[in-house]
Amino acid sequence: METARTVKDVSPHEFVKAYAAHLKRSGKVELPPWTDIVKTGTLKELAPYDPDWYYIRAASMARKIYLRGGLGVGAFRRIYGGSKRNGSRPPHFCKSSGSIARHILQQLQNMNIIDLDQKGGRKITSSGQRDLDQVAGRIPVVAPSSTNARVLFSDSIDPLSLSLTLSHCSYIFPRYFFISTAALIKQVNFKRVVREVTVKYEAYTAFQWRRNINLSWMKAIARSKKNPKTRHKVPVAQHTWGLESVSRGKNLNCCVCLKPMSPSQTLGPMVASDSFMHRCSICGAAAHLSCSTNAQRDCKCASMLDFEHVMHQWAVRWTEITDQPNEAFFCSYCEEPCSGSFLGGSPIWCCLWCQQLVHVDCHSNMSNETGDICDLGPHRRLILSPLHVKELNQTGGFLSSITHEIASTVRASIRSQSKKYKHGNEPSVDTVNGGSTCETSTESTADAHKIVNGSHEMEESCNGSMTMGNSHRGELDTKMDSKPSFKRSGSVNQKEESQILRMKQKYELIDLPHDARPLLVFINKKSGAQRGDSLGQRLNLLLNPVQVFELSSTQGPEVGLFLFRKVPHFRVLVCGGDGTVGWVLNAIDSQNFVSPPPVAILPAGTGNDLARVLSWGGGLGSVERQGGLCTVLHHIENAAVTILDRWKVAIVNQQGKQLQPPKFMNNYLGIGCDAKVALDIHNLREENPEKFYNQFMNKVLYAREGAKSIMDRTFADFPWQVRVEVDGVEIEVPEDAEGVLVANIGSYMGGVDLWQNEDENYDNFDPQSMHDKILEVVSISGTWHLGKLQVGLSRARRLAQGQSIKIQLFAALPVQIDGEPWYQQPCTVAISHHGQAFMLKRAAEEPLGHAAAIITDVLENAETNHVINASQKRALLQEMALRLS
């Protein structure tokens, strides 16, 4: 006998019986007068026979809330519901009584066993959890029965008691019958034989179970694909196919033929044409290269302009849902677990908008009750509702959708009829006519649209095939629309830029509600370890594909900002490094917003120093765990607005003429040895981006590159090669200095705290702040000093503080701004204050952080209701940021 520790360790029946007796003995539960006459639901014919049924129902409800919080009256009505008999008519599901569940919940809440949950329903309290665990601890845990297969491995085994099990195994595996019989007669190593028979039997049972489950899944999926209108009440949308290696298709099935994407190991080496597959960058569906032309147009639609409500868009989930927390894996109708694993039951559908799961068998009942209306899930404020997205080149609406469905049905029937004659004696029509036809698939017609970075991509193809090479990724031809090329330092006239963007615009946002706070996402696929592809697909699935943009040399942030130019309040998420953040901030400045959007950072770069200062972390580790991306979106929605100083860097010659367009600094500017290390790291990242996958490896690579120049002292003459002037006063550079750093934030070189070992009143300098309009001038004594800074054995040597800084270079030296390095010829570098940008800082756990987030939301609502204007809101936010710092 063992003793249980928690409710999970005991049998549900034994616990409910024990806890019901405990509630009855406590005398705290007041029985209502109608317990002996009331029915527990309309599906019941009589009242319960057990006089203690009320205590039993209360114990059962308390146990369910203990195991899975968030349950309310509606959930318990479905849990305790059942089938109602209607005589000769078919039975149907009927819910249980809601008043009984409500009365029990009120009594449990008065006893402080449960409490209201902020997310809805009830949750167990700490005292309630303690009481339930104490009751469970008094219940003995019975050891497994002797007929269990595990007993076959026991040392005290009785051969005579195993006759039934052995006969059953021998019936399934006849060839083991003689072996086991001989072992019984000769009494030779009987335990080993029984273990072998049991393992074979369990493996066979597992194989049959898995086979039956997969077969039921395939049948259910095939039925749903045969009649897509049962789950699709939204406009059709074509998949956005892209080539991907088959090696990444583990546990994926083709959405057309339903066969596995990963090749079998018994087939030997795969030929080049079979080493790639098609993967949708929006919904994540996979298809063989030969099957993608026949895929249904059931991708995530970006616009539902003619609809009154957002409708659920159900799709089959072929893989595990990594961007949802574990507690979300329950059917939204029956609240039973949804799992596609070995022990899974019914196949599941997932809404592409709210991420709710539903069993295929429960979908019809749920659709009849709720009308398939979607609430966009927990991130509804961040999601750009498809009701307010207008497709500018839309030319058909429902009529084109109906025409497409009719044409698809006709062509499918023609294909099925033609297959009958494929191997027959009658020649096909094409053979008789002596020609071949090029059939245009309805799934890939010329007017079909592809959503790419919030814009459309038109393609003309024969047989609906993508214009892609079938053998090598290098042959991929995307035929993308030529987008305006806005470089990071572009000098395009703003009026001409707006005209170009308006011509290329494929969507328009109209009539957004006042409380909407949509999130505009920019992803730089070249940042850090270059994992932007997977991030983009995951964000497309959680948000509207229109609000997710990929940055490249041909498409800058201006495209997304122009789309959101009429949105009064929106937030920006930058998935990239510090250089990408500066690129986006420059674009925001060029748009001249009355109320500039605040910017959050998902650190995907190499250093990510600005993200660390704003409490967003130093890498993508937060989004790699289960439900990590949803957690990041939650933090963005509740983040506080803060201020970041931005600095203009002008590079001029001795006559004062600018040698290149001005640059803008957010973090720091380095000249000398640190810029040399940054340049080496930059070149290494371009050659091997996969090496920069976490914070620890980044520091190791920084230390390795810095160690290469410790002995040679390349910058021994640095103090005589530069002249530093702060606020018009020349600053003496120490003779042992090999570099100068001008810092706006306290993080440097991938997380180095510049002031971690500094005294409180060191050299009478004021504490550093990123919004005090003051810069720090720091001296670096070589790469050995950089190494000690990395490991926290040294501190930065502060030379001065000021608002205007000039650095004159007398020799060619490496320079870096926010991690973007280059070699600079002799010149003068002038740094002056440019302005301030709104940034989003992750709210800390203490009440002060939550208060800042709430105040930010209150100020935005006040501006929406015209209580204050944009300039007043900006001034209040700046004052709040200064006081909270």
Helices and strands as residue ranges (DSSP letters): E 2-3, G 7-9, H 12-26, H 53-67, H 73-79, E 82-86, E 89-94, H 98-110, E 114-116, E 122-124, H 126-137, E 140-141, G 149-153, G 159-162, H 163-172, H 175-186, H 190-226, G 228-230, E 241-245, G 246-248, G 265-267, G 272-274, E 276-280, E 286-287, G 292-294, E 314-316, G 326-328, E 348-351, E 357-359, H 360-370, G 377-379, G 386-388, E 389-391, H 397-420, H 429-433, G 442-444, E 451-452, E 455-456, G 473-475, H 494-504, E 507-509, E 519-524, H 532-542, G 545-547, E 548-551, H 558-563, E 571-576, H 578-591, E 599-603, H 609-613, H 621-624, H 628-637, E 640-652, E 663-665, E 668-672, H 673-687, G 689-691, H 695-707, G 718-720, E 722-726, E 729-731, E 739-743, E 747-748, E 752-753, G 762-764, E 775-780, H 782-791, E 797-802, E 805-809, E 813-817, E 820-824, E 827-841, H 847-864, H 870-884
